[in-house]
Every structure is written in structure tokens, then in C-alpha cells.
Amino acid sequence: MKECIACHSGQIKQVDIKTRDDAFILIENSEVVVNPQSQNIIKFVCLNCGFINLYAEDYF
């Protein structure tokens, strides 16, 4: 199981991030239609402290 690198909580949720102007919205992955160009970056948010972490997928 992944844990937050900031607070070490196990309450991590995979999300998608939509930006507009100076704001952003986090959307649960179950509700996201993923653009093939953005599939190589996995985004996680900690439900405990709100820290957002980005991971790059390996396609080898």
C-alpha cells in the first residue's frame, strides 16, 4: 500500500487534476475520462493532509 510522503498516512486516493486559470480541481479516477497523453502520470492526494504527489508510469 502507498503512503503519504508528507504525513505517512495510508489514506491515499488516486485522482486526476483539471486546471483552469489559477485554480485546480481534483477528480476521483472512477469519474475521469483519461486522455491518452496524460496516462503516463499518476496523481495521488492524501486525504489526511492534502499533499499531492505525482508518479510517472513506466512503459517499458
C-alpha positions as a printed Julia matrix, in Angstrom:
60×3 Matrix{Float64}:
   0.0    0.0     0.0
   1.23   3.53   -0.78
   1.56   6.05    1.99
   1.84   9.82    2.03
   5.44  11.01    1.95
   4.48  14.12    3.95
   2.49  12.68    6.88
   2.91   8.89    6.34
  -0.86   8.32    6.34
  -2.21   5.39    4.35
  -5.25   7.41    3.23
  -4.17   7.9    -0.38
  -6.58   8.3    -3.3
  -5.71   8.3    -7.0
  -7.14  11.37   -8.72
  -6.99  13.4   -11.92
  -6.17  17.1   -11.82
  -8.03  19.6   -14.0
  -6.72  23.17  -14.15
  -8.48  26.36  -15.11
  -6.89  29.79  -14.78
  -5.26  29.88  -11.32
  -7.4   27.11   -9.78
  -7.4   23.33   -9.93
  -9.94  20.59   -9.25
  -9.23  17.05   -8.05
 -11.49  14.39   -9.59
 -11.71  10.77   -8.45
 -10.35   8.41  -11.11
 -13.64   6.49  -11.31
 -15.23   9.64  -12.76
 -12.43  10.54  -15.19
 -12.26  10.01  -18.91
  -8.49   9.8   -19.32
  -6.77  11.46  -22.25
  -4.16   9.01  -23.65
  -1.48  11.72  -23.48
  -1.92  12.06  -19.69
  -1.87   8.35  -18.85
   1.86   8.34  -18.11
   1.46  10.49  -14.95
  -0.38   9.03  -11.94
  -1.65  11.57   -9.41
  -2.35  10.82   -5.74
  -3.78  13.04   -2.99
  -3.52  12.35    0.75
  -6.96  12.52    2.36
  -5.3   13.22    5.71
  -3.07  16.25    4.96
  -3.94  17.15    1.34
  -0.45  16.56   -0.07
  -0.5   15.91   -3.84
   2.1   13.52   -5.26
   2.79  12.72   -8.91
   4.26   9.42  -10.15
   5.44   8.63  -13.67
   4.44   5.24  -15.1
   7.0    3.01  -16.78
   6.0    1.83  -20.27
   8.99  -0.47  -20.95
